[in-house]
Amino acid sequence: MRPIIGILSTTLVVSNLIINSVPLFLMTLLRIVVRLLGLKNAESQVARWADLVIDSWVVINRFIFRTLGLARIEVSWENAAELNKDRWYLVVSNHQSWTDIFMLQTELYDALPPLKFFTKRQLLYIPVFGQAMWALDFPYVRRMSRAQIEANPALLEVDRQAIRAACEKFKNHPTTALNFLEGTRFTAEKYEAQAAPRFQHLLNPKTGGVTQVLAALSDRLDKLVDVTIDYPDGVPSFWEFMQGRCSRVTMHIHCPEIPEAITDTSDEEARRDAVNQWVETLWQTKDARLASVREGSA
């Protein structure tokens, strides 16, 4: 029975992606035309219409997941009373599985504007999916090793420019920028490979991308949405999730104010230090929360 559910849910999700991509790509062509004509206001309007595709994709996926009972999600909210789909937000989350994206989109849809997440540049080449993210102005970044950066520091500036360009487009209408600060999914192998792990249940966070977002959207961002996601019965693979083998997901969503010190662009070095300290505190709290959840499930 489970494989049949998996085949059905995967077919429905892929079909949903393809169907929604048709109007998206048509709007992308229209956007290119109005851009060539120098009609900036018209281009911004088309970009807003394109974001409706995200809403459509998420709503249909949510219906599929709930109808087929693919996962039982337990959500707790903190300081979320003032969230509004007409404002700008930054979401940060730990990252364990491909299903994290589905979980976040499903549970945050009613409270926030469309999520646009940082993604690896290699995903651009996935048929339909990669091109759809490009059309929706998702920021693409390169996955670079320390050795590559040391050999060519200019590579960092390429990513910074890409993030800043994406954030400029985000300013046109309310948007939610999602950043997995660990930079990759948590696994035991990746945890052990770290030079100096500072947390028990998380990888050390990387703050370069989020620092650029905070600076570029400093005049727009309303709040931080800090999500701690966990799979107490084991982290599912994508196929396990599609079969309904994700028996339980817990999500704690905390919405604190963003300190002025980390959006102040007058002193870049001081701002960078402030972001590092702020993220370190967030990650300490998140690590303690994960420890508590897992001890309670033991």
C-alpha positions in Angstrom: 0.0 0.0 0.0 2.8 2.5 0.9 4.5 2.3 -2.5 1.1 2.9 -4.2 0.6 6.0 -2.0 4.2 7.1 -2.9 3.6 6.7 -6.6 0.3 8.6 -6.4 1.6 11.5 -4.3 4.8 11.9 -6.4 2.7 11.9 -9.6 0.4 14.5 -8.2 3.2 16.8 -6.9 5.1 16.6 -10.2 1.9 17.2 -12.2 1.2 20.2 -9.9 4.7 21.6 -10.6 4.4 21.2 -14.4 0.8 22.6 -14.6 1.8 25.7 -12.6 5.0 26.2 -14.6 3.0 26.9 -17.8 1.5 30.2 -16.7 4.8 31.0 -14.8 6.9 30.7 -18.0 4.4 32.7 -20.0 4.6 35.5 -17.4 8.4 35.2 -17.5 8.4 35.8 -21.3 6.1 38.8 -20.7 8.4 40.1 -18.0 11.4 39.9 -20.4 9.4 41.9 -23.0 8.4 44.7 -20.7 11.9 44.8 -19.3 13.4 45.3 -22.8 10.8 48.1 -23.3 12.0 49.7 -20.1 8.6 49.5 -18.4 9.7 49.0 -14.8 6.3 49.4 -13.2 4.8 46.8 -15.6 7.7 44.4 -14.8 7.1 44.7 -11.1 3.4 43.9 -11.6 4.2 40.8 -13.7 6.5 39.7 -10.9 3.7 40.0 -8.4 1.5 37.9 -10.7 4.2 35.3 -10.9 4.3 35.0 -7.2 0.7 33.9 -7.3 2.0 30.7 -8.9 3.9 29.9 -5.7 0.6 30.3 -3.7 -1.1 28.0 -6.2 1.6 25.4 -6.0 1.7 25.4 -2.2 -2.1 25.3 -1.7 -2.4 22.3 -4.0 0.6 20.5 -2.5 -0.9 21.1 1.0 -4.2 19.6 -0.1 -2.3 16.5 -1.5 -0.3 16.0 1.7 -3.3 16.4 4.0 -5.7 14.3 1.9 -3.2 11.4 1.6 -2.1 11.8 5.3 1.6 11.9 4.4 2.7 13.5 7.7 1.4 14.5 11.2 2.7 18.0 11.9 2.7 19.5 15.5 3.3 23.2 15.4 3.8 25.7 18.3 3.9 29.4 17.7 5.6 32.1 19.7 5.2 35.9 19.2 3.3 35.4 16.0 0.3 37.5 16.5 1.4 40.4 14.3 2.5 38.4 11.2 0.9 39.7 8.0 1.1 38.6 4.4 1.6 42.3 3.4 5.0 42.6 5.0 8.5 41.4 4.5 10.1 38.6 6.6 13.3 36.6 7.0 12.9 32.9 7.9 15.8 30.9 9.3 15.6 27.2 10.0 17.7 24.2 10.6 17.8 21.7 7.7 17.6 17.9 7.9 15.6 16.7 4.8 14.3 17.7 1.4 10.9 17.6 3.1 11.8 20.6 5.2 10.7 22.9 2.2 7.3 21.2 2.0 6.8 21.5 5.8 7.8 25.1 5.9 5.6 26.1 2.9 2.6 24.2 4.3 2.7 25.7 7.7 3.8 29.2 6.9 1.5 29.8 3.9 -1.4 31.3 5.9 0.8 33.7 7.8 3.5 34.9 5.5 4.0 36.1 1.8 5.5 33.5 -0.6 8.8 31.9 0.5 11.8 32.3 -1.7 14.8 30.3 -0.5 18.5 30.3 -1.1 19.3 27.4 -3.4 22.4 25.8 -4.8 23.3 26.9 -8.4 23.4 23.3 -9.5 19.6 23.0 -9.0 19.2 25.5 -11.9 19.7 22.5 -14.3 16.9 20.4 -12.9 14.2 20.3 -15.6 11.2 22.6 -14.8 11.9 22.9 -11.1 15.2 24.8 -11.6 13.9 27.0 -14.3 10.8 27.8 -12.2 12.9 29.0 -9.3 15.0 31.1 -11.7 11.8 32.7 -13.1 10.7 33.5 -9.5 13.9 35.2 -8.6 15.1 32.7 -6.1 18.7 33.6 -5.1 21.2 31.1 -6.5 24.5 30.6 -4.6 27.5 28.5 -5.3 28.7 25.8 -2.9 32.3 26.5 -2.4 35.0 24.9 -0.3 37.3 26.9 1.9 40.2 25.9 -0.5 38.3 27.4 -3.5 37.6 30.6 -1.6 41.2 30.9 -0.5 42.4 30.3 -4.1 39.9 32.8 -5.5 38.3 35.2 -2.9 36.4 36.9 -5.8 34.0 34.0 -5.8 32.5 35.3 -2.6 31.7 38.6 -4.2 29.8 36.8 -7.0 27.5 35.3 -4.5 27.1 38.6 -2.7 26.1 40.3 -5.9 23.6 37.5 -6.7 22.0 37.9 -3.2 21.8 41.7 -3.4 20.3 41.5 -6.9 17.6 39.1 -5.7 16.8 41.2 -2.6 16.4 44.3 -4.8 13.7 42.4 -6.7 12.2 41.3 -3.4 11.6 45.0 -2.5 8.9 45.3 -5.2 6.3 43.4 -3.2 6.0 41.6 0.2 8.3 38.5 0.2 9.7 36.0 2.6 13.4 35.2 2.3 14.2 31.7 3.6 17.7 30.8 4.6 19.0 27.5 5.9 21.9 28.8 7.8 23.7 25.5 8.0 24.1 25.6 4.3 23.3 21.9 3.8 21.3 19.1 5.4 22.4 17.8 8.7 23.9 14.3 8.7 26.2 12.5 11.1 28.9 12.5 8.5 28.7 16.2 7.9 28.6 16.9 11.6 31.8 14.9 12.2 33.5 16.5 9.3 33.3 20.0 10.9 36.6 21.3 12.2 35.1 22.5 15.5 31.5 21.6 16.1 29.8 24.0 18.5 26.4 22.4 18.8 25.0 19.0 19.6 22.2 18.7 17.1 23.1 21.3 14.5 25.8 22.2 12.1 27.7 25.4 12.7 25.7 28.2 11.0 27.1 30.3 8.1 26.2 34.0 8.3 27.5 35.4 5.0 24.2 35.1 3.1 21.9 36.2 5.9 24.2 39.2 6.6 23.7 40.3 3.0 19.9 39.9 3.2 19.7 41.9 6.4 21.6 44.7 4.8 19.8 44.7 1.5 16.3 44.5 3.1 17.0 46.6 6.2 14.3 49.1 5.3 11.7 46.4 4.6 12.1 43.5 7.1 9.4 43.4 9.8 10.5 40.4 11.9 12.6 37.2 12.0 10.7 33.9 11.7 12.9 31.4 13.5 11.8 27.8 12.8 13.1 24.7 14.6 12.0 21.6 12.7 12.5 18.0 13.9 11.5 14.5 13.0 11.3 12.6 16.4 10.8 9.2 14.8 13.7 9.6 12.3 14.5 11.9 9.4 12.6 10.8 6.3 14.0 10.6 2.8 11.9 12.3 0.0 10.5 8.9 -1.1 9.7 7.9 2.5 7.8 11.1 3.0 5.9 10.6 -0.3 4.8 7.1 1.0 3.4 8.6 4.2 6.2 7.2 6.3 6.8 10.5 8.1 4.8 9.7 11.2 5.6 12.9 13.1 7.0 16.3 12.5 7.5 19.0 15.2 7.9 22.7 14.4 8.5 25.5 16.8 8.1 28.9 15.2 9.5 31.9 17.1 9.0 35.5 15.7 11.4 37.9 17.5 12.1 41.5 16.5 15.3 42.1 14.4 17.8 44.1 16.4 18.7 47.5 14.8 22.4 46.7 15.3 22.3 44.0 12.6 20.6 46.1 10.0 22.7 49.2 10.4 24.8 49.5 7.2 26.9 52.4 8.4 29.6 50.1 9.8 29.9 46.9 7.9 32.4 45.2 10.3 30.4 46.0 13.4 27.2 44.8 11.6 28.9 41.5 10.6 30.0 40.9 14.2 26.5 41.7 15.5 25.0 39.2 13.1 27.5 36.5 14.1 26.6 37.0 17.8 22.9 37.1 17.1 22.9 33.9 15.0 25.1 32.2 17.6 22.5 32.9 20.3 19.7 31.7 18.0 21.5 28.5 17.3 22.3 27.9 21.0 18.5 28.2 21.8 17.6 26.0 18.8 20.1 23.3 19.9 18.7 23.3 23.4 15.1 23.0 22.0 16.0 20.1 19.8 17.7 18.4 22.8 14.5 18.9 24.8 12.3 17.5 22.1 14.4 14.4 21.6 14.7 13.7 25.3 11.0 13.9 25.6 10.6 11.5 22.7 13.1 9.0 24.1 
